[in-house]
Amino acid sequence: MTNYIKWTDDLSVGVEALDDDHKTLISILNSYIEAVEDDEGVLVYDSIFTSFMDVAKAHFQREEELMEASGFEDYELHKEGHVSLATQLQEMRSKLMTSTEDSMQEDVRDFLVNWLEIHIMVKDQAYRETVTAYLDSK
């Protein structure tokens, strides 16, 4: 039985637009998990993975704009993490499309689950106070 990621209030960063992005990323990731479990094939995996990458890119831009505007002190470091992940996702997509290893889909799933948990629970929580204070002051 598959363990899907569930949204809980402790994942909230206190900014509705960013929380909505996170919920969408979780939903897409859950679709990917289901597709792997159902062995739906590389074209389905690629379609879902591409959606994940597109939403992540838009989310990163929205997040970076808020962090920069709020004066979040670790903005540059957080932004570098986004650039690094975007590169990793492109490389992973290429491997996903060309790999003959049965475990590749599970490796991608595990990577995305781990990344999303760390991204939301650790890295994004770091800017929560600064960004919410900035938005509250407007």
N, C-alpha and C positions, 0 to 999 in steps of 0.2 A: 504494500500500500504506500502510495506516495504521500510525502509530507509537503503540502503546499504552504506558501508563506501567507500569513494572515495579517491584515492591518490591525494594529492596536493603538490606543491613544498614546502609549509611551514611545511610539515611533514619530509622533508629531513634532515638527520643528516650530510650530506656532505661527506659520505663514500658510494660509489656505492654498495659494497657488502652488507652493512647493510641496505641500502635503498631497495635493491632487496629483502632481507629477509622480510622487513616490507611489501613490496608490495605483497609478497607471502602469508604472514600471513593474510593480508587484503583480498586477493582473497579467501583463505580457509574459513575465517570467513564469507564472503559473500555467499559462497556455503552452509555453515551451516545455515545461516539466510534463504536462499531460501529453504533448505530442511525442516526446521521447518515450514515455511509458507505453504509448499506443503504437510505437514504431511507425510513425507516419511518413518518414522518408525525408531525404535531404532538402527537397524543394519546400516542404512545409517548415522544416527547421529554419531554413534560410529566410523565408518570409517573416516568420516570427522574430528571428534574430535581427533582421533589418528594421523591423518596427521598434524593437527594443533600442537599437542604436539611434534611430531618429528621435525617439522620445527623450533618450538620455542627452542627446546633443541640445535639444531645445531646453531641457531642464537645466543643463549646465550653464547655458547662456543666461537664463532667468536668475539662477542662483548667483552667478558671478556678478551680474548687474546689482543685485541687492547687497551682496557682500562689499562690493567696491563703494557703493553709495553710502553704506552705513559706516564705512571706515573700519571694517573687520580687520584686525591686525594680521591674521594669517591668510589673508585673501590670496596673495601670490602663491603660497604653498598649496592652498586648496585648488587654485586654478591649475597649477602644474599637475596635480593629481588627476584632474579632468582630462588634460591633454594626454597624459600617460595612459589613462584608461581608454580613451578614444583610439589610440594607437593599438593597444592590446586587443580591443574589440575588432578592429579591422583585420589584424593578424589571425585572430581566432575564427573570424568568418571565413577567411581564405582556407584555413585548415579544415573547417567544418565542411566546406564545399568539395574539398579534394581528398580528404582522408578516407582510407578504406578500413580504418580501425573502428570496430564496433563500440569501443569505449569513448570515442571522441565526443559524442552527444552528451554522455554523462559527465565528461570532463568539463565541457562548456557549462552544463547545468550547475555543477558544483562551484565552478568559478563565479558564475553570476550570482548564485545564492550567497556565497561568502562575501563577494564584493558589495552586494546590496545591503547586507546586514551591517557590514563595517561602515559603509558610506552613510547610511541613515543613522545608525545607533551611535556612532562615534564621531565621524568627521562632520556631519551636518549638525549634530547637537552642539558642536563647539561654537558655531556662529549664532545659535538660537537667540541668546540673550542680546547680543549686539544688534542683530537684524530686527528683532521684534521691538526693541527700544527705539530704533530708528523709525520704524513704521508707525509706532504709537505716537511719536513726536510730530508727525506730519499732519 
